[in-house]
Amino acid sequence: MFRVGLGLTLLADLFIRYLDVESLYSGSGVLPLEALAKLPHLTWDWWLSINAISDAVVWQQLCFFSGMVFAALLMIGWKTRWIAPVMLLLLHSIQARNPWVNYAADRLLFLLLLWSCFLPLDRYWAVSKSTSVSIQKGPERLSSWGGWGLRLLPCVMYLFSVLRKSGSTWLDGTALRYVLEIDQFAAPFGIWLKTMPDFLLQCLTWSALAIELFAPFLLLMRGLKWRWLGIGLLLVFQCSLWCSLDLGIFPWVSILALLPHVPFPSRRSSAKQGAESILTSEISNLKGGHRLVGWLLVFMLIWNVLMTWNYPDSLKAQMPRWVANGISLSRMDQYWGMFSPDPMTLDGWYVIAAEMDDGSMVDLLDWDRKDIWGKPANVIEAFPGDRWKEFTMRLFDYPDQAKLWEGVIRHFQNRWESDLSNTSRVQSATVYYMLEKTTEEGVLPSEREQLWPEVDEFP
């Protein structure tokens, strides 16, 4: 079940990315290779990306198509012992081609695939079943380091995420109100939810903390009732996130991470013995390279403990470069700190104010708005997708890379002029950020901040 879910998730992720293959991954888009090489704080060396061999759109399409083929092969369970590592390489390659469109879901998905490489994924419901895994008689027990890594990954994510939520807003129960005021995340249900009484929002805030704190321990308990309780709580938690916040594929990948904890009737045990986790059937040889996998698991636990009071970049800066690169490439530089230690209080939306040849002004992000300086009814809808949203947020965080706004403007200008219903043409454009600050009293009036000066010529 987990292998099928993993393959489907990879396939869906690559297909959604493919929709922006030209604009976000090729030389004619917002991040050509020469610009990629100059990005600050790269989390891995871009030259290890197969996608970075060429800037041509057709090469990017070929890389994405290859990734989707291998994801499908993984899903049906064909030769997973070598399909999974190749898929891992292709996934890294695509993520590394434009690291500014990645977020927590991509790291979690990569790590799920990484730990899966050390498991016999083709043992059940596979086109080619594995015959190299020994089977013991009687109740099977978990003895695979890769299995433990896969099982502990979501537990580590939730537990250390809640430990980092040490700010005053989480303690007094006002954090959820601040989160729902972040327009780039708030979904329609979340916008409605913030109109609820403060007491209800406080209860929901503390409930979220309790679930993240206690559910990981429930997942690891031997009693099936406790394990099902932990799975149920986290399912409710992730479904609530999906309804109220636009977090891309993060809720779905998080639900996928729970599948290895789902109990199922053991094929070799009696009904009296109950059910075992799917991981308990993963028996693998602990000799040789599997010891390295065990040390990788220990490193993951130690690293997350250190991140409770530290940050990945500051810790890696103290290491030899080759060590830091290895940690980054394996995505072991984990930092599960969403909305921690407090939710951000500065938020807003973008306006690409374009002056047309007929003298009118149009926001290239939202053509239908008459008042381009007014707040959109739904800020999320102004972005073509969550990858675009992540890219523009990174641009805002790194003003020294503001020149990349030229590619963003070019993309949205081409989208405007390719629509036959738009007869006017862009003469110049300026990028603004409408900055809002959330305080205890409420949201302050927005302030206009120019991000990129007027562009007089367009290629």
C-alpha positions as CSV (number, residue, x, y, z in Angstrom):
1,M,0.0,0.0,0.0
2,F,2.8,2.4,0.9
3,R,4.7,1.8,-2.3
4,V,1.6,2.4,-4.4
5,G,0.9,5.6,-2.5
6,L,4.5,6.8,-2.8
7,G,4.5,6.1,-6.6
8,L,1.2,7.9,-7.1
9,T,2.4,10.9,-5.0
10,L,5.6,11.2,-7.0
11,L,3.7,10.9,-10.2
12,A,1.3,13.6,-9.2
13,D,4.1,15.9,-7.9
14,L,6.1,15.6,-11.2
15,F,3.0,16.2,-13.3
16,I,2.1,19.3,-11.4
17,R,5.7,20.6,-11.7
18,Y,5.7,19.7,-15.4
19,L,2.9,22.3,-16.0
20,D,5.5,25.0,-15.3
21,V,8.4,23.2,-16.9
22,E,9.2,26.1,-19.3
23,S,8.7,29.0,-16.9
24,L,10.3,27.6,-13.7
25,Y,12.9,25.0,-15.0
26,S,14.2,26.1,-18.4
27,G,16.5,28.8,-19.6
28,S,13.6,30.8,-21.1
29,G,12.0,31.0,-17.7
30,V,12.6,32.8,-14.4
31,L,15.8,31.0,-13.4
32,P,18.4,30.3,-16.2
33,L,21.4,28.2,-15.3
34,E,23.7,31.3,-14.9
35,A,21.2,32.7,-12.4
36,L,20.9,29.4,-10.6
37,A,24.7,29.3,-10.1
38,K,24.6,32.6,-8.3
39,L,21.8,31.9,-5.9
40,P,22.8,32.5,-2.2
41,H,22.4,29.8,0.4
42,L,21.9,26.9,-2.0
43,T,20.9,23.8,0.0
44,W,22.9,21.6,-2.4
45,D,25.3,22.0,-5.3
46,W,23.2,22.6,-8.4
47,W,25.7,21.0,-10.7
48,L,24.7,17.6,-9.3
49,S,21.3,18.0,-11.1
50,I,20.8,16.1,-14.3
51,N,18.3,18.8,-15.3
52,A,21.1,21.4,-15.2
53,I,23.0,19.7,-18.1
54,S,21.0,21.9,-20.5
55,D,18.7,24.9,-20.3
56,A,16.7,23.7,-23.3
57,V,13.0,23.1,-22.7
58,V,13.1,19.8,-24.5
59,W,15.8,18.5,-22.1
60,Q,13.7,19.5,-19.1
61,Q,10.7,17.8,-20.6
62,L,12.7,14.7,-21.1
63,C,13.9,14.7,-17.5
64,F,10.4,15.1,-16.2
65,F,9.1,12.4,-18.5
66,S,11.8,10.0,-17.3
67,G,10.9,10.8,-13.7
68,M,7.2,10.1,-14.3
69,V,8.0,6.8,-16.0
70,F,10.2,5.7,-13.1
71,A,7.5,6.8,-10.6
72,A,5.0,4.6,-12.4
73,L,7.4,1.7,-12.4
74,L,7.9,2.1,-8.7
75,M,4.1,2.3,-8.2
76,I,3.5,-1.1,-9.9
77,G,6.5,-2.7,-8.1
78,W,8.8,-3.5,-11.0
79,K,12.5,-4.1,-10.0
80,T,12.2,-1.7,-7.1
81,R,15.6,-2.5,-5.7
82,W,17.2,-0.3,-8.5
83,I,14.1,1.6,-9.6
84,A,13.9,3.4,-6.2
85,P,17.5,4.7,-6.2
86,V,17.2,5.9,-9.8
87,M,13.9,7.6,-8.9
88,L,15.7,9.2,-5.9
89,L,18.4,10.6,-8.3
90,L,15.8,12.0,-10.7
91,L,13.8,13.5,-7.8
92,H,16.9,15.2,-6.5
93,S,17.8,16.5,-10.0
94,I,14.4,18.1,-10.5
95,Q,14.3,19.6,-7.0
96,A,17.9,21.0,-7.4
97,R,17.2,22.6,-10.8
98,N,15.1,25.3,-9.0
99,P,15.5,25.1,-5.3
100,W,13.5,28.2,-4.7
101,V,10.2,26.5,-5.6
102,N,10.7,23.7,-2.9
103,Y,9.2,23.6,0.5
104,A,8.8,21.2,3.4
105,A,6.7,18.7,1.5
106,D,9.5,18.2,-1.0
107,R,12.0,17.4,1.7
108,L,9.5,15.0,3.4
109,L,8.8,13.2,0.1
110,F,12.5,12.9,-0.7
111,L,13.2,11.4,2.8
112,L,10.3,8.9,2.4
113,L,11.8,7.8,-0.9
114,L,15.3,7.7,0.6
115,W,14.3,5.3,3.5
116,S,12.3,3.2,1.0
117,C,15.5,2.5,-0.9
118,F,16.5,0.2,1.9
119,L,13.3,-1.8,2.0
120,P,12.0,-4.7,-0.2
121,L,9.2,-2.6,-1.7
122,D,8.4,-5.3,-4.2
123,R,7.5,-8.0,-1.7
124,Y,3.7,-7.7,-2.0
125,W,1.4,-6.6,-4.8
126,A,4.3,-6.1,-7.2
127,V,4.9,-7.0,-10.9
128,S,8.2,-8.5,-10.0
129,K,8.3,-9.8,-6.4
130,S,11.4,-9.9,-4.3
131,T,12.8,-13.3,-3.5
132,S,16.0,-12.1,-1.6
133,V,14.3,-11.3,1.7
134,S,14.3,-14.0,4.3
135,I,11.0,-14.9,5.9
136,Q,10.8,-16.1,9.4
137,K,8.1,-18.4,10.8
138,G,5.6,-17.0,13.3
139,P,5.0,-13.4,14.1
140,E,7.4,-11.2,12.1
141,R,9.3,-8.4,13.8
142,L,10.8,-5.2,12.5
143,S,14.6,-5.6,12.0
144,S,15.3,-3.2,9.2
145,W,17.1,0.1,9.9
146,G,15.4,1.5,6.8
147,G,12.0,0.4,8.1
148,W,12.7,2.2,11.4
149,G,13.9,5.3,9.5
150,L,10.6,5.3,7.5
151,R,8.6,4.8,10.7
152,L,10.4,7.4,12.8
153,L,10.4,10.1,10.1
154,P,6.9,11.4,10.7
155,C,7.3,11.0,14.5
156,V,10.4,13.2,14.4
157,M,8.7,15.7,12.2
158,Y,5.7,16.2,14.5
159,L,7.6,16.0,17.8
160,F,10.4,18.5,17.0
161,S,7.9,20.8,15.2
162,V,5.9,21.2,18.4
163,L,9.1,21.6,20.5
164,R,10.1,24.6,18.4
165,K,6.7,26.2,18.9
166,S,7.9,27.9,22.0
167,G,6.7,31.4,21.3
168,S,4.2,33.4,23.4
169,T,1.4,33.1,20.8
170,W,1.3,29.3,21.0
171,L,1.3,29.4,24.8
172,D,-1.6,31.9,25.1
173,G,-3.5,30.3,22.3
174,T,-3.5,33.2,19.8
175,A,-1.2,31.5,17.3
176,L,-4.0,30.2,15.0
177,R,-5.4,33.7,14.6
178,Y,-2.1,34.9,13.4
179,V,-1.7,32.0,11.1
180,L,-5.1,32.6,9.5
181,E,-4.1,36.2,8.9
182,I,-1.3,35.1,6.6
183,D,-3.1,35.8,3.3
184,Q,-0.7,33.7,1.2
185,F,-1.7,30.6,3.1
186,A,-5.3,31.2,4.3
187,A,-7.8,29.1,2.2
188,P,-11.5,30.1,2.1
189,F,-12.4,27.9,5.0
190,G,-9.5,29.4,7.0
191,I,-10.8,32.9,6.2
192,W,-14.2,31.9,7.6
193,L,-12.6,30.2,10.6
194,K,-10.9,33.4,11.8
195,T,-14.3,35.0,12.3
196,M,-15.0,32.5,15.1
197,P,-14.8,33.5,18.8
198,D,-11.3,33.8,20.2
199,F,-12.0,31.1,22.8
200,L,-12.6,28.6,20.0
201,L,-9.4,29.6,18.2
202,Q,-7.5,29.2,21.4
203,C,-8.9,25.7,21.9
204,L,-8.0,24.7,18.3
205,T,-4.4,26.1,18.8
206,W,-3.8,24.1,22.0
207,S,-5.4,21.0,20.4
208,A,-3.0,21.2,17.5
209,L,-0.1,21.4,20.0
210,A,-1.4,18.4,21.9
211,I,-1.8,16.3,18.7
212,E,1.7,17.0,17.5
213,L,3.2,16.3,20.9
214,F,1.4,13.0,21.8
215,A,0.4,11.4,18.5
216,P,4.1,10.5,17.6
217,F,4.3,8.4,20.8
218,L,0.9,6.7,20.1
219,L,2.2,5.7,16.6
220,L,5.1,3.8,18.2
221,M,3.1,1.9,20.8
222,R,2.5,-1.8,20.5
223,G,-1.2,-1.7,21.3
224,L,-3.3,-1.5,18.1
225,K,-5.9,0.8,19.6
226,W,-3.3,3.3,20.6
227,R,-1.7,3.2,17.2
228,W,-5.0,3.7,15.5
229,L,-5.8,6.6,17.8
230,G,-2.5,8.2,16.8
231,I,-3.2,7.7,13.1
232,G,-6.7,9.1,13.5
233,L,-5.6,12.2,15.3
234,L,-3.0,13.0,12.7
235,L,-5.4,12.3,9.9
236,V,-7.8,14.8,11.4
237,F,-4.9,17.3,11.9
238,Q,-3.8,17.1,8.3
239,C,-7.3,17.2,6.9
240,S,-7.8,20.4,9.0
241,L,-4.7,21.9,7.5
242,W,-5.8,21.1,4.0
243,C,-9.2,22.7,4.6
244,S,-8.0,25.9,6.2
245,L,-4.5,26.5,4.7
246,D,-3.0,26.3,1.2
247,L,0.1,24.3,2.0
248,G,0.5,22.7,-1.5
249,I,1.0,18.9,-1.3
250,F,2.3,18.9,2.3
251,P,-0.9,17.5,3.9
252,W,-1.0,14.6,1.3
253,V,2.7,13.7,1.7
254,S,2.2,13.8,5.5
255,I,-0.7,11.4,5.2
256,L,1.4,9.2,3.0
257,A,4.0,9.1,5.8
258,L,1.4,7.5,8.1
259,L,0.8,4.5,5.9
260,P,3.8,2.5,7.3
261,H,2.1,2.7,10.7
262,V,-1.2,1.3,9.5
263,P,-1.7,-2.2,11.1
264,F,-2.9,-5.0,8.9
265,P,-3.6,-8.7,9.6
266,S,-0.3,-10.6,9.6
267,R,-0.1,-13.2,6.9
268,R,1.7,-15.6,9.2
269,S,0.2,-15.0,12.5
270,S,-3.1,-16.2,14.0
271,A,-6.1,-14.1,14.5
272,K,-5.5,-14.2,18.2
273,Q,-2.2,-12.5,17.7
274,G,-4.0,-9.6,16.1
275,A,-2.4,-7.3,13.6
276,E,1.1,-6.1,12.9
277,S,2.4,-2.9,11.3
278,I,3.3,-3.2,7.7
279,L,6.9,-2.5,8.7
280,T,7.0,-5.6,10.8
281,S,7.2,-7.7,7.7
282,E,10.3,-6.0,6.4
283,I,13.0,-8.4,7.3
284,S,16.4,-7.5,5.9
285,N,20.0,-8.4,6.4
286,L,21.7,-6.1,8.9
287,K,25.2,-6.8,7.6
288,G,27.5,-4.6,5.5
289,G,25.8,-1.5,4.2
290,H,22.8,-1.7,6.5
291,R,25.0,-0.7,9.3
292,L,25.5,2.6,7.5
293,V,21.8,3.0,7.3
294,G,21.6,2.5,11.0
295,W,24.1,5.3,11.6
296,L,22.1,7.4,9.2
297,L,19.0,6.9,11.4
298,V,21.0,7.8,14.5
299,F,22.3,11.0,12.7
300,M,18.7,12.0,11.9
301,L,17.7,11.8,15.5
302,I,20.8,13.7,16.8
303,W,20.4,16.3,14.1
304,N,16.8,17.1,15.0
305,V,17.7,17.4,18.7
306,L,20.4,19.9,17.8
307,M,17.9,21.9,15.6
308,T,15.8,22.5,18.7
309,W,18.0,25.4,19.5
310,N,20.0,25.9,16.3
311,Y,19.5,26.4,12.5
312,P,20.8,24.2,9.7
313,D,22.8,26.8,7.9
314,S,24.6,28.0,11.0
315,L,25.5,24.4,12.0
316,K,26.6,23.4,8.5
317,A,28.8,26.5,8.3
318,Q,30.9,25.0,11.1
319,M,31.5,21.7,9.2
320,P,33.9,20.8,6.4
321,R,32.3,21.6,3.1
322,W,32.2,18.0,1.9
323,V,30.4,17.0,5.1
324,A,27.9,19.8,4.8
325,N,27.2,19.0,1.1
326,G,26.6,15.3,2.0
327,I,24.1,16.3,4.7
328,S,22.3,18.6,2.3
329,L,22.3,16.2,-0.6
330,S,20.7,13.5,1.6
331,R,18.2,16.1,2.9
332,M,19.3,15.2,6.5
333,D,19.6,18.9,7.3
334,Q,16.0,18.8,8.5
335,Y,14.3,21.7,10.1
336,W,10.6,21.1,10.9
337,G,9.7,24.6,12.1
338,M,6.5,25.7,10.4
339,F,5.0,28.7,12.2
340,S,7.7,28.5,14.9
341,P,8.6,29.8,17.3
342,D,5.7,32.2,16.5
343,P,3.7,32.7,13.3
344,M,4.9,35.6,11.2
345,T,3.2,38.9,11.6
346,L,4.3,40.5,8.4
347,D,2.4,39.4,5.3
348,G,0.9,40.8,2.1
349,W,0.4,40.3,-1.6
350,Y,2.1,41.2,-4.8
351,V,1.0,43.7,-7.5
352,I,2.7,43.8,-10.9
353,A,1.4,47.2,-12.0
354,A,1.6,47.4,-15.8
355,E,0.9,50.6,-17.7
356,M,-0.8,49.8,-21.0
357,D,-0.4,51.6,-24.4
358,D,-4.0,52.9,-24.0
359,G,-3.1,54.6,-20.7
360,S,-4.8,52.1,-18.4
361,M,-3.2,50.3,-15.4
362,V,-3.5,46.5,-15.0
363,D,-2.3,44.1,-12.3
364,L,-0.7,41.3,-14.4
365,L,-1.3,38.9,-11.5
366,D,-5.1,39.6,-11.4
367,W,-6.5,41.1,-14.6
368,D,-10.1,41.4,-13.4
369,R,-9.4,43.7,-10.4
370,K,-10.5,47.2,-11.0
371,D,-8.7,48.6,-8.0
372,I,-5.2,47.2,-8.4
373,W,-4.2,48.6,-5.0
374,G,-7.1,47.1,-3.1
375,K,-6.7,43.8,-1.3
376,P,-7.8,40.7,-3.4
377,A,-10.7,38.7,-2.2
378,N,-8.4,35.6,-2.3
379,V,-4.6,36.3,-2.4
380,I,-3.9,32.7,-3.2
381,E,-5.7,32.8,-6.5
382,A,-3.3,35.4,-7.8
383,F,-0.6,32.8,-8.1
384,P,-0.6,30.2,-10.9
385,G,0.3,27.6,-8.4
386,D,2.1,26.9,-5.1
387,R,5.5,26.7,-6.8
388,W,5.1,30.2,-8.1
389,K,4.0,31.4,-4.7
390,E,7.1,29.8,-3.1
391,F,9.4,31.4,-5.7
392,T,8.1,34.9,-5.2
393,M,8.3,34.5,-1.4
394,R,12.0,33.6,-1.8
395,L,12.5,36.7,-4.0
396,F,11.0,38.9,-1.3
397,D,13.3,37.3,1.3
398,Y,16.4,38.0,-0.9
399,P,16.2,41.5,-2.2
400,D,19.7,41.2,-3.6
401,Q,18.3,38.8,-6.2
402,A,15.6,41.3,-7.3
403,K,16.9,41.2,-10.9
404,L,15.1,37.9,-11.2
405,W,11.8,39.9,-11.1
406,E,12.5,40.6,-14.8
407,G,11.8,37.0,-15.7
408,V,8.7,37.0,-13.6
409,I,7.4,40.1,-15.3
410,R,8.2,38.7,-18.7
411,H,6.3,35.5,-17.9
412,F,3.1,37.4,-16.8
413,Q,3.4,39.8,-19.7
414,N,3.5,37.0,-22.2
415,R,0.5,35.4,-20.5
416,W,-1.4,38.7,-20.8
417,E,-0.5,39.3,-24.5
418,S,-1.1,35.6,-25.5
419,D,-4.8,36.1,-24.5
420,L,-6.6,37.2,-27.6
421,S,-9.2,39.1,-25.6
422,N,-6.5,41.5,-24.4
423,T,-6.0,44.1,-27.1
424,S,-3.7,46.5,-25.2
425,R,0.0,46.0,-24.8
426,V,2.3,46.5,-21.8
427,Q,4.5,49.6,-22.0
428,S,6.1,49.4,-18.6
429,A,5.7,47.5,-15.3
430,T,6.7,47.8,-11.7
431,V,6.5,45.1,-9.0
432,Y,5.1,46.1,-5.6
433,Y,4.5,44.3,-2.3
434,M,1.5,45.4,-0.3
435,L,2.8,44.8,3.2
436,E,0.4,44.1,6.1
437,K,1.3,43.8,9.7
438,T,-0.8,41.8,12.2
439,T,-0.9,43.1,15.8
440,E,-2.8,42.1,18.9
441,E,-5.4,44.8,17.9
442,G,-5.8,43.5,14.4
443,V,-4.3,44.0,10.9
444,L,-2.8,47.4,10.2
445,P,-3.4,49.2,6.8
446,S,-1.2,47.9,4.0
447,E,2.0,49.8,3.0
448,R,3.2,49.8,-0.6
449,E,6.8,48.6,-1.1
450,Q,8.5,48.7,-4.5
451,L,10.4,45.5,-5.2
452,W,11.6,46.1,-8.7
453,P,11.9,49.5,-10.6
454,E,10.0,50.3,-13.7
455,V,10.9,48.1,-16.7
456,D,10.9,50.1,-20.0
457,E,11.9,47.4,-22.4
458,F,10.7,43.8,-22.8
459,P,12.5,41.2,-24.8
